[in-house]
């Protein structure tokens, strides 16, 4: 969780890979296209650029759609082709795609607004108009915030961006849950909240970037507010300063970065295909049910055989892990096409030897978000005279509190439709998951800081694999589809998997 291990696993592996002797087999040649002079030179020609763009389109269209893929790939290629106006191209691509996504109904913001409109029985207001209107308002306010922070770097907002943004979110959600608001006023408020929510995890990075002496340009800053390669609630690439550090330095470096992008996009599709194959074999042909149905059968006292239940849990864990690695590969791949040699994001999680390492490897950018805005502020403020407690508490705040808040606000529609108390109740299972995960990750972090590490022997690595992934699989019971079964039901179901009734 600490900053000194952020990229070590990935950078060391990359350095070792670059030093390997390239063998003559066709498989090795394909896998090492970013190391071959022929491919590096080809990638710098118009023909090579066209080929990479077409391959990237083919790799992303099935998952992102024609318009989104075409816009994102075109924006990335134009940004590297015309470096003098790179920031302008990134800016235009990001915000045009944001508007296109709303207009085409490809964002959950519209679905959430429609739910509130239905609650208030309002049919004469367009959710598209509301979403675009509040997006433009957010754009103006975000610009004002960045300028304010630049001129007042010691203000509370500048010093505590995440606390400020989350406090605003909580305040708005609380006010929107009062019975004082009805009809159009309630719709307007929740529409503003729905538009703001995806950006609350991007804006703090932009605010932090303003505090340095050599802050990035305004266009680049606004481009990193949910950039076109990161259409989720999670910043892939963090802020503008981080992106600038990972920007390709010259033509050769750019060619290598884009070839790595192509490899990653292809690899992501391989993972997607393998995940599809697993589900096709086990669910469609062998009849292994999904986990919610297994829990339903248990609650109706029609428990499935233990082997079937365990297969369902193992399949769900594997499918979830493959899905995470697939989407991270797609998003990071597009960013690399734009010239940013970003870390992969999901780096060989099966090789994790402890839970702390798993947390670092499985979702690098999610971990980075939690480290930057929950771990570090806590670590430098609390329990300075108690190093082990200090490390554990900071880790707990990141893996527990930060993790829970991110997922809670991701399902913000539940707060609007069910109220904060009921929404919090449906979230109990995931809260339990966060507490247990944070506790054991914290213990793992403390053990590593004390110099206690697992054995590096083959037998030791096998033992570590079994230990880590057994924990991950068991905890998956509490995270998968977590709002549809109570915590008590899931605890009883987990007990039943071990023969305890």
C-alpha positions as a printed Julia matrix, in Angstrom:
501×3 Matrix{Float64}:
   0.0     0.0     0.0
   2.96    2.32    0.5
   4.18    4.5    -2.34
   7.59    2.86   -2.7
   6.06   -0.32   -4.11
   3.64    1.32   -6.49
   5.2     0.27   -9.74
   7.99   -2.03   -8.62
   6.35   -5.26   -9.72
   5.49   -3.93  -13.15
   8.69   -1.95  -13.79
  11.0    -4.75  -12.69
   9.15   -7.24  -14.83
   9.29   -4.88  -17.81
  13.02   -4.31  -17.33
  13.67   -8.04  -17.13
  11.56   -8.59  -20.22
  13.55   -6.02  -22.18
  16.8    -7.73  -21.27
  15.71  -11.17  -22.45
  17.22  -12.56  -25.58
  14.57  -12.57  -28.3
  14.12  -16.06  -29.69
  13.3   -16.74  -33.32
   9.97  -18.52  -32.82
   6.97  -16.84  -34.44
   5.15  -16.75  -31.09
   8.01  -14.94  -29.39
   8.29  -12.52  -32.32
   4.6   -11.69  -32.06
   4.71  -11.28  -28.3
   7.76   -9.03  -28.57
   6.6    -6.72  -31.35
   7.4    -3.75  -29.1
  11.04   -4.92  -29.0
  11.52   -5.6   -32.72
  13.09   -2.84  -34.82
  10.95   -3.8   -37.8
   7.69   -3.26  -35.93
   8.98   -0.17  -34.14
   9.94    1.42  -37.47
   6.67    0.32  -39.07
   4.67    1.9   -36.24
   6.21    5.26  -37.13
   4.96    5.16  -40.74
   1.48    6.13  -42.01
   0.86    2.49  -42.93
   1.78    1.29  -39.45
  -0.35    3.96  -37.79
  -3.32    2.96  -39.94
  -2.83   -0.73  -39.12
  -2.65    0.0   -35.38
  -5.79    2.15  -35.56
  -7.69   -0.59  -37.4
  -6.56   -3.27  -34.95
  -7.52   -1.05  -32.01
 -10.93   -0.45  -33.57
 -11.48   -4.17  -34.05
 -10.44   -4.8   -30.43
 -12.72   -2.15  -28.89
 -15.84   -1.92  -31.09
 -17.42   -5.17  -29.78
 -17.25   -3.79  -26.24
 -17.57    0.0   -26.55
 -19.64    0.39  -29.72
 -18.81    1.91  -33.1
 -19.15    5.59  -32.28
 -17.33    5.51  -28.95
 -14.49    3.37  -30.3
 -14.08    5.43  -33.44
 -14.05    8.7   -31.49
 -11.63    7.44  -28.84
  -9.18    5.84  -31.28
  -9.31    8.86  -33.61
  -8.73   11.24  -30.69
  -5.79    9.17  -29.43
  -4.16    8.98  -32.86
  -4.65   12.66  -33.59
  -3.16   13.59  -30.22
   0.11   11.8   -31.0
   0.15   12.92  -34.63
  -0.17   16.61  -33.76
   1.75   16.97  -30.47
   1.66   20.79  -30.54
  -2.12   20.72  -30.08
  -2.22   17.51  -28.06
  -3.96   19.07  -25.08
  -6.63   20.66  -27.27
  -7.32   17.36  -29.03
  -7.57   15.48  -25.73
  -9.86   18.18  -24.36
 -12.21   18.12  -27.36
 -12.28   14.32  -27.56
 -13.05   13.92  -23.86
 -15.94   16.36  -23.72
 -17.41   15.55  -27.13
 -17.51   11.86  -26.19
 -19.12   12.77  -22.86
 -21.87   14.64  -24.71
 -22.24   11.86  -27.3
 -22.58    9.25  -24.57
 -25.43   11.19  -23.0
 -27.14   11.82  -26.31
 -26.98    8.13  -27.22
 -28.17    7.01  -23.78
 -24.97    5.07  -23.04
 -24.48    6.33  -19.47
 -26.14    5.26  -16.24
 -26.77    8.93  -15.41
 -29.78    8.91  -17.73
 -31.18    5.74  -16.16
 -30.86    7.23  -12.7
 -32.59   10.47  -13.73
 -35.41    8.45  -15.33
 -35.93    6.59  -12.05
 -36.43    9.86  -10.15
 -38.71   11.19  -12.9
 -40.83    8.08  -12.53
 -40.97    8.5    -8.76
 -42.22   12.05   -9.18
 -44.57   11.1   -12.05
 -43.0    13.7   -14.36
 -43.09   12.96  -18.08
 -42.53   16.36  -19.68
 -38.84   16.74  -18.76
 -36.14   15.09  -20.86
 -33.4    13.27  -18.9
 -31.02   13.98  -21.78
 -31.6    17.73  -21.48
 -31.15   17.58  -17.71
 -27.98   15.55  -17.99
 -26.38   17.78  -20.63
 -27.44   20.93  -18.81
 -25.93   19.88  -15.5
 -22.82   18.55  -17.27
 -22.23   22.04  -18.69
 -22.83   23.56  -15.26
 -20.32   21.12  -13.76
 -17.81   22.06  -16.47
 -18.04   25.75  -15.54
 -17.88   25.08  -11.81
 -14.93   22.67  -12.17
 -13.04   25.31  -14.15
 -13.75   27.86  -11.42
 -12.59   25.43   -8.73
  -9.27   24.82  -10.48
  -8.6    28.53  -10.8
  -9.62   29.15   -7.19
  -7.24   26.46   -5.93
  -4.42   27.82   -8.07
  -4.7    31.27   -6.46
  -5.53   30.0    -2.96
  -3.3    26.94   -2.53
  -3.67   26.97    1.27
  -7.46   26.9     1.3
  -9.26   23.92    2.83
 -10.37   22.76   -0.62
  -6.8    22.83   -1.9
  -5.4    21.05    1.16
  -8.21   18.47    1.5
  -9.77   17.93   -1.95
 -11.24   14.48   -1.33
 -12.79   15.43    2.01
 -14.26   18.56    0.44
 -15.73   16.77   -2.57
 -17.11   13.86   -0.55
 -18.59   16.25    2.01
 -20.38   18.1    -0.77
 -21.66   14.8    -2.16
 -22.93   13.66    1.24
 -24.53   17.05    1.91
 -26.36   17.03   -1.42
 -27.51   13.43   -0.97
 -28.75   14.2     2.53
 -30.63   17.27    1.39
 -32.09   15.36   -1.56
 -33.42   12.71    0.82
 -35.52   15.15    2.87
 -39.27   15.1     2.37
 -39.16   18.86    1.79
 -38.38   18.41   -1.89
 -40.97   17.13   -4.36
 -41.65   17.24   -8.06
 -39.31   19.15  -10.36
 -37.11   20.54   -7.55
 -36.27   17.02   -6.38
 -35.62   15.89   -9.95
 -33.28   18.83  -10.56
 -31.28   18.21   -7.39
 -30.83   14.5    -7.99
 -29.98   15.12  -11.63
 -27.16   17.41  -10.48
 -25.99   14.73   -8.03
 -26.04   11.99  -10.68
 -23.97   14.12  -13.06
 -21.48   15.11  -10.34
 -20.94   11.66   -8.82
 -18.71   10.07  -11.51
 -16.38   13.09  -11.33
 -15.85   13.15   -7.56
 -12.98   10.67   -7.93
 -11.3    12.65  -10.75
 -11.61   16.2    -9.45
  -9.34   15.74   -6.39
  -6.44   14.75   -8.65
  -6.97   17.89  -10.75
  -7.09   19.99   -7.58
  -3.84   18.47   -6.3
  -2.15   19.22   -9.63
  -2.94   22.93   -9.25
  -0.83   23.22   -6.13
   2.5    22.65   -7.85
   4.61   25.37   -9.41
   4.61   23.74  -12.85
   0.98   22.8   -13.06
  -0.32   21.33  -16.33
  -2.27   23.41  -18.83
  -5.94   24.16  -18.3
  -6.91   22.07  -21.34
  -5.03   19.02  -20.08
  -6.47   19.45  -16.58
 -10.01   19.51  -17.91
  -9.2    16.55  -20.15
  -8.33   14.42  -17.13
 -11.78   14.88  -15.62
 -13.02   11.48  -16.73
 -10.87   11.29  -19.89
 -12.21    9.47  -22.93
 -10.21    6.32  -22.13
 -11.65    6.19  -18.61
 -15.47    6.19  -18.95
 -15.97    4.74  -15.47
 -15.91    6.07  -11.91
 -12.21    5.15  -11.63
  -9.35    7.38  -12.87
  -7.12    5.29  -15.15
  -4.03    7.44  -15.27
  -4.77    9.49  -12.15
  -4.25   13.21  -12.84
  -2.55   15.37  -15.47
   0.81   15.41  -13.66
   0.9    11.61  -13.57
   0.05   11.48  -17.27
   2.79   13.96  -18.16
   5.36   11.78  -16.37
   4.29    8.81  -18.47
   4.11   10.63  -21.8
   6.3     9.18  -24.55
   9.5    11.2   -24.92
  10.29   10.72  -28.61
   9.11    8.99  -31.78
  10.7     5.65  -30.91
   9.3     5.71  -27.39
   5.88    6.54  -28.8
   6.03    3.66  -31.26
   6.91    1.24  -28.46
   4.11    2.6   -26.29
   1.54    2.21  -29.06
   2.72   -1.31  -29.86
   2.32   -2.13  -26.18
  -1.2    -0.72  -26.47
  -2.01   -3.08  -29.34
  -0.64   -6.04  -27.41
  -2.68   -5.09  -24.37
  -5.89   -4.64  -26.37
  -5.41   -8.04  -27.99
  -4.65   -9.59  -24.61
  -7.79   -8.03  -23.17
  -9.86   -9.68  -25.89
  -8.19  -13.01  -25.2
  -9.21  -12.67  -21.56
 -12.74  -11.75  -22.63
 -12.93  -14.81  -24.9
 -11.59  -17.1   -22.18
 -14.13  -15.69  -19.71
 -16.91  -16.25  -22.24
 -15.68  -19.8   -22.82
 -15.67  -20.55  -19.09
 -19.23  -19.34  -18.67
 -20.34  -21.16  -21.82
 -18.91  -24.46  -20.6
 -19.89  -24.35  -16.93
 -23.13  -22.37  -16.99
 -24.64  -23.14  -20.39
 -23.57  -26.77  -20.76
 -22.78  -28.11  -17.31
 -25.61  -26.19  -15.67
 -23.56  -24.59  -12.88
 -25.83  -21.82  -11.51
 -24.72  -18.28  -10.75
 -24.0   -17.45   -7.12
 -27.27  -15.55   -6.36
 -29.27  -18.6    -7.46
 -27.11  -20.87   -5.32
 -27.85  -18.65   -2.31
 -31.54  -18.6    -3.23
 -31.59  -22.41   -3.28
 -29.9   -22.5     0.12
 -32.41  -20.06    1.63
 -35.33  -22.12    0.28
 -33.81  -25.16    2.0
 -33.06  -26.74   -1.36
 -29.32  -26.6    -1.05
 -27.3   -27.75   -4.03
 -24.5   -30.32   -3.61
 -21.39  -28.87   -2.0
 -19.34  -29.5    -5.12
 -21.83  -27.56   -7.25
 -21.9   -24.67   -4.78
 -18.12  -24.46   -4.61
 -17.84  -24.65   -8.4
 -20.3   -21.75   -8.65
 -18.23  -19.65   -6.23
 -14.94  -20.51   -7.95
 -16.39  -19.79  -11.39
 -17.84  -16.46  -10.24
 -14.52  -15.42   -8.68
 -12.6   -16.35  -11.82
 -15.14  -14.66  -14.09
 -15.08  -11.47  -12.02
 -11.28  -11.38  -12.02
 -11.1   -11.92  -15.77
 -13.71   -9.22  -16.34
 -11.74   -6.72  -14.26
  -8.51   -7.52  -16.11
 -10.32   -7.27  -19.45
 -11.8    -3.81  -18.9
  -8.6    -2.44  -17.39
  -6.75   -3.7   -20.47
  -9.18   -1.91  -22.78
  -8.99    1.42  -20.93
  -5.22    1.43  -20.42
  -4.73    0.27  -24.0
  -6.56    3.32  -25.36
  -4.53    5.59  -23.07
  -1.32    4.04  -24.41
  -2.48    4.71  -27.96
  -2.62    8.37  -26.93
   1.08    8.16  -26.03
   0.88    7.52  -22.28
   2.85    4.46  -21.21
   0.67    3.71  -18.22
   1.14    0.67  -16.0
  -1.11   -2.2   -16.96
  -3.43   -1.93  -13.98
  -3.88   -5.66  -13.43
  -0.51   -7.35  -13.21
  -0.34  -11.12  -12.64
  -2.56  -11.27   -9.55
  -2.2   -15.06   -9.42
   1.44  -14.54   -8.39
   0.46  -12.57   -5.27
   2.2   -14.0    -2.22
   0.17  -12.1     0.38
  -2.99  -10.02    0.54
  -1.13   -6.72    0.4
   0.51   -7.78   -2.84
  -2.84   -8.99   -4.19
  -4.37   -5.6    -3.43
  -1.53   -3.93   -5.36
  -1.61   -6.26   -8.33
  -5.32   -6.82   -8.88
  -6.54   -3.24   -9.41
  -3.56   -0.91   -9.48
  -5.49    2.3   -10.24
  -8.14    1.63   -7.64
  -5.39    0.98   -5.13
  -3.67    4.2    -6.17
  -6.85    6.19   -5.61
  -7.23    4.74   -2.11
  -3.54    5.3    -1.33
  -3.47    8.91   -2.51
  -6.61   10.1    -0.74
  -7.12    7.76    2.21
  -3.89    5.98    3.11
  -1.4     8.85    2.86
  -3.48   11.54    4.67
  -4.16    9.06    7.49
  -0.6     7.74    7.65
   0.93   11.2     8.1
  -1.6    12.38   10.66
  -2.48    9.6    13.11
  -0.55    7.35   15.52
   2.89    8.69   14.65
   4.36    7.21   17.82
   2.93    3.76   17.11
   4.35    2.65   13.73
   2.53   -0.68   13.48
  -0.83    0.75   14.5
  -0.15    3.68   12.19
   0.43    1.37    9.23
  -2.59   -0.81   10.03
  -4.98    2.1    10.55
  -3.92    3.88    7.35
  -4.33    0.64    5.4
  -7.73    0.07    6.98
  -8.87    3.56    6.02
  -7.88    2.87    2.41
  -8.98   -0.73    1.89
 -12.0    -0.38    4.16
 -13.41    3.15    4.33
 -12.24    4.35    0.91
 -13.22    1.11   -0.74
 -16.69    1.21    0.81
 -17.32    4.85   -0.08
 -16.34    4.33   -3.7
 -18.71    1.4    -4.16
 -21.5     3.04   -2.15
 -21.54    6.15   -4.33
 -21.22    4.04   -7.45
 -24.74    2.77   -6.65
 -26.02    6.22   -5.81
 -29.37    5.51   -7.48
 -30.24    3.42   -4.42
 -29.95    6.48   -2.19
 -32.31    8.43   -4.45
 -34.9     5.68   -4.83
 -34.76    3.96   -1.42
 -33.41    6.64    0.91
 -30.0     6.67    2.63
 -31.01    4.36    5.51
 -32.44    1.63    3.28
 -29.59    2.02    0.82
 -27.09    1.64    3.65
 -28.97   -1.46    4.8
 -28.7    -3.13    1.41
 -25.0    -2.32    1.5
 -24.39   -4.22    4.75
 -22.91   -7.24    3.02
 -20.34   -5.16    1.17
 -19.52   -3.19    4.32
 -18.72   -6.49    6.02
 -16.59   -7.43    3.03
 -14.65   -4.14    3.29
 -14.08   -4.55    7.03
 -12.73   -8.1     6.73
 -10.66   -7.29    3.64
  -9.2    -4.15    5.22
  -8.38   -6.0     8.44
  -6.45   -8.78    6.75
  -4.78   -6.51    4.2
  -3.73   -4.29    7.12
  -2.29   -7.27    8.97
  -0.48   -8.33    5.81
   0.92   -4.82    5.4
   2.19   -4.74    8.98
   3.79   -8.16    8.64
   5.63   -7.08    5.5
   6.8    -3.89    7.21
   8.2    -6.08   10.0
  10.17   -8.11    7.47
   7.89  -11.15    7.63
   7.57  -12.45    4.1
   6.34  -15.74    2.65
   8.81  -18.34    1.5
  10.1   -17.85   -2.04
  10.49  -21.58   -2.62
   8.21  -23.38   -5.06
   6.3   -24.99   -2.22
   6.07  -21.63   -0.46
   4.66  -19.97   -3.57
   2.04  -22.7    -3.92
   1.09  -22.28   -0.27
   0.81  -18.49   -0.71
  -1.35  -18.92   -3.82
  -3.74  -21.25   -2.01
  -3.9   -19.0     1.05
  -4.5   -15.76   -0.86
  -7.02  -17.06   -3.35
  -8.9   -19.14   -0.78
  -9.47  -15.91    1.12
 -10.44  -14.04   -2.05
 -12.88  -16.79   -3.06
 -14.57  -16.96    0.34
 -14.89  -13.18    0.53
 -16.41  -13.15   -2.95
 -19.56  -14.52   -1.33
 -20.09  -11.11    0.29
 -19.19   -8.9    -2.66
 -20.97  -10.51   -5.61
 -24.43   -9.02   -6.24
 -24.19   -7.75   -2.67
 -27.49   -5.81   -2.5
 -29.82   -8.77   -3.11
 -29.14  -10.92   -0.05
 -28.69   -9.91    3.55
 -25.42  -10.24    5.43
 -26.95  -12.87    7.7
 -28.05  -14.98    4.74
 -24.59  -14.84    3.22
 -22.91  -15.77    6.51
 -25.16  -18.81    6.83
 -24.49  -19.75    3.23
 -20.71  -19.49    3.73
 -21.0   -21.71    6.8
 -22.92  -24.27    4.74
 -20.04  -24.46    2.26
 -17.92  -25.85    5.08
 -20.63  -28.25    6.22
 -21.76  -26.11    9.16
 -25.55  -25.85    9.42
